[in-house]
């Protein structure tokens, strides 16, 4: 009697576990079945090829300045927060992640890369709302969001709200990295960005839609920022008196 082999299951299950090295210089933990469930095969492939968050990580590297104080919203696996923390002269990095299940992994990523001082906070950043809001986690972590009706979700969790303006002011944030493209306009609408110098808005691996780009560009233009276009990441700098955009040292050279 022949044996039936589920090739699809075999493809999903790694035969060994080892850390995942992103060519940008970030090492991600991959120590067992729990990590394999968290980082689906497509994401694993994109990490080791360097395609995962490639445009954001390149722009972040080019935008960082010495003494920056960085806030990463929607930190995910920790690639951006880790890269920011390893840049020479960086002063402070805060990683905000609404998915409670990811926060322990974020801490492991920072520890593995020698930047345990990065502060990881499980919260949803808003300008005024208090209390808790539901967050819906999906099997593919890139699809997790505050919206329950985009696609099927596996786990709903109640996440505390944190005052965005309080964080921006008290932490004197100079560089804001937002990896929540569908919610960027909502996040920025009532945000006091007067202390922020540069902003990166990324959709991860997918190109930003025209609607997402247009709304965020319009809103941040009203707050004194000019956009530098990209496929999956938009970079914003304060518009100077002469109309030019002030960005990172490498970009303005």
N, C-alpha and C positions, 0 to 999 in steps of 0.2 A: 504494500500500500504506500503510495507516494506521500511525501510530506509537503504541506502547503506552507510556503514562506511568504510572510508579509514584507515585501521589499520596501514599501512606503515606511513602515515602522522602523526597518533597519536603517533607512536613510536618516530618519529623525533622531535615532539614538546614537550618540557619539561612542566610539569604541574606547576612547581614552579622554582624560580630562587634563587640561593644562591651561595656563593663563593665555589670554588672547592679546596679542600685541598689535595695536593700531600703528601703522607707519608714521603717524604724526608724533609718536613718542609717548603714547599713553598705553599702559598695560591694564587689562581688565581681568578680574578674577573669573575663573571658570573651573571650579574645584569639585563639582559633583552634579548629581541629577537635578538638584534644585536650580542650579545655575543654568543647566541645559533647558529646563522648562521655562526659565525667565528669558533667556536669549535664544530666540527661535533660529533655525538654521539659516534663514535668509539674512538675519542680522549678523550672525557669526561670520558668514561669508563676506559681508560688506565691511565688517570690522577688519579682518585680516588682509583684505584687498586695499584698504584705505579709503573705500568709497563711502563708508558710514560717516555722515556729517562732514565730508571733506571740505566743502566750500566754507562752512562756518568755521572750522578749525583753522583754515588758512587765513581767513579774514580776521579771526581773533588774534592770531599770531602777529599779523601786520598792524593791528589796531592798538595793541597793548602799549602802555607807557609805564616808565618807572613810577613807583608810588601809587599806582592805580588801586582803587577800591572797587571790587567787582561784585555785582549781584547777578547770579544766574537763575532765571525763572524757568522751571520745568527742566531740572538738571538731568533727569533720566539716568543713564548708566554712569555719568560723571566724566565723560570725555572733555567737555568744554571747561568745567570747573577745575579739573585736574590740569589741563593745559594752561589755563590762566594762572593757577597757583605755582606752576613751574617756570613762569616767565620771570626773568631777572628783575628784582626790585619791586615786585608786586607787594602791596601793603596788606590787603585783606581780600578774602574771597568767601562769599556766602552762597551756598547752593540750596535753593528752594525746590522741593519736590512734593507734589500733592499725593502721589501714590505711596501710601504707607509701606507697602510691600517692597518698594525700591530703596527706602532710606538706609536700611542696614547694608544693602549692596553698595550704595554710594560711599558709605563710610569705609567699607573694605577697599573700594577703588582708591580712595584718597590715601589710606594707609599703605597700600601696595606700592603706590608711586611716591612715597616719602613726603606727602603733604597732609599729615593727619590734622593739621591746624585749620583746614578748611571747615567752616561751620555748616553742617547739614541740618536743615529745618523742614519738618513735615507740615506744610501749610499751603493754603490758597491765598495768594496776595490780592487784596482788594483795597480800594481807596477809603471806604467808609464802613462796609458791612462787618458785623461782628457775629460771633457764634460759630456754627459749623455748617458745612455744605456737603452734599453727597458727591463722591468721585467714583467713576465707573472704570474699573480695570478690565482690559481685554487680554487675551492670550498673546497677541502681538502688542507689546507695550507701547508702540508708536501710535496705536489707535485709542489708547486710554484717554479719557477726557471727563469734563464735567457734564457732558451731554449723554443721556441714556438711550437716545433713539438713533444714533448714527449707525450702529451695528450691534450685534449681540455682545453682551458683556458677561464676564465670569464672576466678578466680585464687586459689590458696592461697599464703599467705606465712608464714614463721616470724618471729614477733615477740618481742622480748625482754620478759621480765617485770621489773617494777619494784616495789619494796616500797612499798605505799601508805602504811603507817604512818611510814616513814622520810620520805617526801615531806611528809606532814601535819605532822610534828614539826619537821623541819629548816626547812621553808619557812613555818612558823607560819600555816597556812591558816586564814582566818576564814570564808570563803564557799566552799562546795563545790557545783559544778554538775555533775550527772550526766545525760548524754544517752544513757545505755545502760539503758533501763527494764527490759528482760528480764534484765539481769545486776545490777541495782542491789542486790537483796537479798544476792547473793553477794559483791559488792564491799564492802558495809557490815557483813557478818556479823562479821568479825574486825577491823574497823577501829577504831582508837583515835581517837574523835571528840571527845576531851575539850577540844581547843583550837578546834574548829570551832563557830561561833556560829549559822550559817544554812546550809540545804541546799535546793537545787532539784533535783528529779528530773523529767525531761521525756521524753516519748515522741515528741517532734518534732511531726508533723502529726496523729498518730492519738491518739484517746482512750485513756487508760490503762485496761487491763482491770481488773475487780474483783479478780482474783487478784494482779496486780502491785501494785495500790494496797494491798490488805490486808496483804500480806507486808511491804512496805516500811514502811507505817505502824506495824505491830506491832513490827518490829525496831528502828526508830528511836525508838519510844516507850520501849522498854527502855533506850535510851541517853540518855534525857532530852529528847527532841524532841517537839513537838506539830505536827500537820499542819494546814495551811490548804488546803482542797480546791480542785481545779481540774479542767478537762476533760483537758488533755494534760500539765499540769505540776502537781506538788505542791510546796508551799513549806513548809519546816519551820523552826521557830525553837526555841530553848531554852526550856523551860517554867520560868518564874520561880516564886518562892516563893508568890506570890499566885494561881498557876494560869494567868496570862496568858502569851501567847507573845511573845517578844522577836524582832522582825523589823527591817526597815529603817526608817530615819528617816521616810520618807514614810508607811509603813504604820502606824507607832506614834503618829503625830501626832494 
